[in-house]
Amino acid sequence: MKSILVTGGAGFIGSQFVRQTIAAQLAKVIVLDSLTYAGNLGNLEEVADSALLHFYRGDIADGGLVAGLLLKHQCDAVIHFAAETHVDRSIRRPGKFVQTNVVGTCSLLDAALHHYQSMDEVERRLFRFLHVSTDEVYGQLGESGQFSETSCYAPSSPYAASKASSDHFVRAYFKTYGFPSLITNCSNNYGPFQNVEKLIPSTISKAIRGEALPVYGTGKNVRDWLHVEDHCRALLMVLESGRVGETYSIGGDSELANIDVVRQICAHLDKTIGVPDKSFSDLIRYVDDRPGHDFRYAINHSKITSELGWRPKIEFHSGIARTVDWYVQNNGLATQSGSSP
Ligand code: NAD
């Protein structure tokens, strides 16, 4: 059985990956998470009693800690989710994004490289480092076109710039040291356990409380939404069968303007918990646009589809209905305010 170091495993996507991996008994999972405001141990409650889960609170930039964990658990894979991830926060305070996403990633790479170099030949052949990144590194699209593995890097926000930088370091470690790394660039995820500052959970929690639903600018900015379960299924496939040194684009075939996402959420709430003659969409308010707000993202995922047979399975209409129901039932998870895709 594999032994995987999962950084950021108490966050939104990382915890889904941990729950999915343990539920399928695929690997021993060593979670390293510093539990920032975005990390929540409750996200791992479902698997807390599993003998396959080992949790450590700590920073990816702590080279000694990472080296110790890799050695102690004889890790043969690292999947790197840990990051500062909220674009609005990166606009207000970019320094933290440089520290975690760039410096932290470099430190993690160093520790993992030394671990890799200490392995015997058979172990080295099996070792993998998977860096989980975003389509935001490519900047914005106009009305047409899609990002793919060959798109040029042109990040707009400090968050995107920090992720772009980390991608470059991961690729450089492959080219310079032959370190067996892979990169995935994925579109916007949705699903349960996401921090409430992000667009979908924020809209649902505010709607339930009867608060205004802020939508940036004209609401026409487009994102390609992917259910987090589909994303984690893709990550497991890349870890298992992806070619080292390669990048894989992952997307949901589900382009939607932000305003349409908010309207779908409102329509589902109207149907499930609404009252006659009122609609949750009456709460929608357009607010000043985010500075540097990318207009559109869309992903061409034909490489991972043709090489590994992955494609998204959860259609947005049913996925968002399930997601809204989950947040309604878990209202207590909503603790912060804000909204951004
Ligand atoms: P998240 O903000 O929900 O979780 C991040 C996790 O990392 C938290 O648990 C946090 O405590 C932990 N963390 C932060 N700094 C740390 C540090 N220095 N050391 C250890 N742990 C630390 O993020 P998410 O939405 O789950 O995203 C996970 C990864 O996926 C990120 O790298 C992000 O760039 C990438 N990604 C996210 C999306 C998306 O739509 N959410 C899309 C594509 C790619």
Residues whose N, C-alpha, C, O or C-beta is under 5 A from the ligand:
A	BS01	NAD	G8 A10 G11 F12 I13 G14 L32 D33 S34 L35 T36 A38 G39 N40 G58 D59 I60 H80 F81 A82 A83 E84 T85 T100 G104 V132 S133 T134 C186 S187 N188 N189
